[in-house]
Amino acid sequence: DDFRDFSRRQPLTQQQKDAARQRYQSASPEQRQAVREKMQTNPQIQQRRDAARERIQSASPEQRQVFKEKVQQRPLNQQQRDNARQRVQSASPEQRQVFREKVQESRPQRLNDSNHTVRLNNEQRSA
C-alpha cells in the first residue's frame, strides 16, 4: 500500500518534509554529502531542475521579480539564508574561500547576474 502511494509520486506532506529535514540536520557531514550526491545524480530531480531553469530563463524580468519576492517571503528560505550567513560569518578566511569556490562551481550562471555579484561582494565586505 505504501509502495503504491510512493510510486504515484504524491507531493510530500509538510510532516514528511519536516521529518526529512530533521534526518538531514542530524546527519554527519559524510552522510549529508552522500545524500547530496545521490540527489544530484537522480534523473527526476535533474529533470525538475532543468524544467525550472527553463521557466526562469523564459520568464520576463517582471515575472522573475515576482518569483524572487515570493521565494524570499518563505520563512524556511529566510531561515536557511540566515543559517548560511551565520556559517559564513563564523568561518575562517580559508573556509570562506572554499565556500566561494563551491558556490561558483554549482552556480556558474549566477556569476552573470550583476545584482547577485554586487550583493555577494557587499556581504563579503561586511562579513
C-alpha positions, 0 to 999 in steps of 0.5 A: 500500500505504501509502495503504491502511494510512493510510486504515484509520486504524491507531493510530500506532506509538510510532516514528511518534509519536516521529518526529512529535514530533521534526518538531514540536520542530524546527519554527519557531514559524510552522510549529508554529502552522500545524500547530496550526491545521490540527489544530484545524480537522480534523473527526476530531480535533474529533470525538475531542475532543468524544467525550472531553469527553463521557466526562469530563463523564459520568464520576463524580468517582471515575472522573475521579480515576482518569483524572487519576492515570493521565494524570499517571503518563505520563512524556511528560505529566510531561515536557511539564508540566515543559517548560511550567513551565520556559517559564513560569518563564523568561518575562517578566511580559508573556509570562506574561500572554499565556500566561494569556490563551491558556490561558483562551481554549482552556480556558474550562471549566477556569476552573470547576474550583476545584482547577485555579484554586487550583493555577494561582494557587499556581504563579503565586505561586511562579513 
